[in-house]
Each structure stands twice: as structure tokens, then as C-alpha cells.
Amino acid sequence: MDDDDFGGFEAAETFDGGSGETQTTSPAIPWAAFPTVSGVHLSPSSPEIVLDRDHSSSIGCLSSDAIISSPENTHAENSIVSQTIPKAQIQQSTHTHLDISLFPLGLTDEKSNGTIALVDDSEDPGANVSNIELQQKISSLEIKLKVSEEEKQRIKQDVESLMEKHNVLEKGFLKEKEQEAISFQDRYKELQEKHKQELEDMRKAGHEALSIIVDEYKALLQSSVKQQVEAIEKQYISAIEKQAHKCEELLNAQSALFSILPAIGCF
């Protein structure tokens, strides 16, 4: 079977292009050179990139089929292939850039060593620039993460310090209030004792005043009784004097009568 029937892909040879990429060429179709694309790992979250790459691959295949099926228009087909291959390379570099830009795609343990594993080994300057930019972004993010961790630790230390101060202030406040409560209790006991003593003094004063009043009443009563007794004695004396005067008059009258009776008996 002739090689032209399969487009010469069975006897394809590889050669190193000027851009550092390994290209595949066919001896039957020397102008058909296809770059060898290294494997690119895509994340499950980028189906659009896969569809775009499949679309570009289908365009390349259609162009190759068109070139094989119509060998008469060699010049036009050469122009088509020359337009198709750079487009595929541009799409490949674009996909590589998108693949690298997906974070954290292809990253190893970021906290341990901070290095990245690039999936595409292409020597494209655009990919290298994007790789450098990605590394710079990762370094910036690592610095920001480190600063945020330091800030977190500082805030944690500040919170712990504030909690310690709060505990100290709370203990001091409770101790002060306890002392105030003890002072209030002592003051209350003191006032209670003072009030009790005042009541006792008032009771004693009342008893003393009552005794004084009783003594004064007794004295007044004795004086009134004495006055009454004296008045009664005076009345008795005057009555006795009156009775004595009457008795004296009666005796005088009787003696006068006795003196008259003998004279009357003589007659």
C-alpha cells in the first residue's frame, strides 16, 4: 500500500525545530510538519479549555485531511497549513497559560516548601513570563499569608493579654467589693450596737425619770396629807375648845343652881 494513501503518517520522522520544540514530519508530505505537544494536565474545573483544545485539534485534522485529499492546490494548502500551525501554537500557549494560571493547579505542598510543579515544559517565553508572574504572585500570597499568620498570632497574644488584664481587674474589683461589703457589715453592726445602747440609755433615763416623778408625787402626797392632818387637828382643837367652853358654862349654871336650892329649901 502506498504511503500517499495514509498521508505519510506511518513513516513520520521527528526533528528539532528552531524554537526548541520537537516537530514531526512525513517523508511523503515534507511540508506537513506538526509540533509535538507535551502533555498538559487540566483540572476538572476547566472543561472550556479542553473543548477549546479539542476544537483546535479538530481544525488541525481537518486541515491535514484537506491537504491530503487535494494535492493539486499545493500552494494554497501550504498557506492554509502555515496559518493553521501558528494558530495551534498560539492556542497551545494560551491553554498553557490558562493551565498555569489555574490556582492551585500543579502545586505541591505550599506550606512546606512553597515550590510549584509546572506541567508544561515548553520553552515559550510567554509561558516563562507567566510562570514568573505566577511565582511572584505565589510569593506575594505566601508573604501575605505569613504576615496574616503573624498578625493572627499578635492578635491572639493581645487577646490573651487583655483576658489576663480582665481577670486581674475582675479579681481586684471583686476583692474591692468584698472589702466594701465587709466595711458595710461592720458599720451596720456598729450602728446597731449604738442604737441598742441608746435605747438602753433611754430606758434607764425613763426609769430614773419615773422614779423622780414617783418621789415628787410621794412628796406632794405627803405634804397634802400633812396639810389635811393639820387642818383636821385645828378643827378638832377648835371643837374641843368650844365644847370645853360650853361645859364650863354648864358647870357655872349648875353651881349657881345649887347655890339657889338651899335658900329655897329653907322656906
Secondary structure, 3 states (H helix, E strand, C coil): CCHHHHCCCCCCEEEECCCCCEEEECCCCCCCEEECCCCCCCCCCCHHHHHHHHHHHHHHHHHHHHHHHCCCCHHHHHHHHHHHHHHHHHHHHHHHHHHHHCCCCCECCCCCCCCECCCCCCCCHHHHHHHHHHHHHHHHHHHHHHHHHHHHHHHHHHHHHHHHHHHHHHHHHHHHHHHHHHHHHHHHHHHHHHHHHHHHHHHHHHHHHHHHHHHHHHHHHHHHHHHHHHHHHHHHHHHHHHHHHHHHHHHHHHHHHHHHHHHHHHC
